[in-house]
């Protein structure tokens, strides 16, 4: 997880644009309120490369309020979701033309700092 905090206002319904289609998908990571402002890193699981991160924000939707990090316009493939710099929280497959959803674990994985 990226270690700096952001002060971010809530995101309203319809304010996030996802570019879906062909080999492009998106990922939403659902978290609890306690992670608001934290950045969660992801990386391609099938190759070496840089990580990308997104801040957890409060999302206001028709059915209520939830907290999530959104990753638009991801190349289809398997991704690692990082708990911290060295420990994976899990993995998720992103499919072109679709939105993948990952629920942040409620407890730290073995080996997490």
C-alpha positions, -999 to 999 in steps of 0.1 A, spaced: 0 0 0 13 35 -9 21 52 24 10 88 19 -24 101 27 -47 122 6 -76 145 16 -102 135 -9 -138 145 -10 -165 120 -18 -171 108 -54 -206 112 -66 -225 87 -87 -214 89 -124 -182 108 -117 -158 79 -125 -154 71 -162 -142 35 -171 -128 27 -205 -140 -8 -212 -138 -29 -244 -115 -50 -264 -86 -59 -241 -93 -30 -217 -110 -37 -184 -113 -21 -149 -108 -30 -113 -127 -19 -82 -113 -27 -48 -139 -24 -20 -125 -15 14 -138 -2 47 -141 34 58 -108 31 78 -88 31 45 -102 64 32 -74 83 16 -49 55 15 -34 43 -18 -35 7 -28 -10 -6 -52 -15 -32 -79 8 -48 -105 6 -73 -133 11 -107 -119 25 -122 -151 54 -99 -157 79 -76 -140 69 -40 -142 59 -9 -122 30 -8 -98 1 15 -101 -19 29 -73 -53 45 -66 -66 62 -36 -95 48 -16 -124 73 -18 -159 76 -3 -184 68 -31 -219 81 -30 -243 60 -51 -280 55 -53 -279 26 -28 -258 44 -2 -221 51 5 -192 28 2 -154 31 0 -133 19 -29 -102 24 -51 -109 24 -88 -84 14 -115 -98 23 -150 -84 13 -183 -64 -18 -173 -50 -42 -198 -67 -76 -194 -46 -101 -173 -39 -112 -138 -30 -86 -112 -15 -87 -77 -32 -65 -51 -5 -54 -26 -12 -52 12 21 -35 17 54 -31 -2 63 -68 1 31 -87 9 3 -95 -15 -33 -91 -3 -45 -113 -31 -48 -116 -69 -76 -108 -94 -81 -114 -131 -92 -84 -152 -111 -92 -184 -114 -69 -214 -148 -52 -215 -156 -60 -179 -152 -47 -143 -134 -70 -119 -142 -66 -82 -119 -73 -52 -128 -71 -15 -100 -59 7 -92 -85 34 -104 -77 69 -72 -90 85 -36 -88 74 -21 -117 55 7 -138 69 40 -119 67 25 -84 64 43 -55 81 
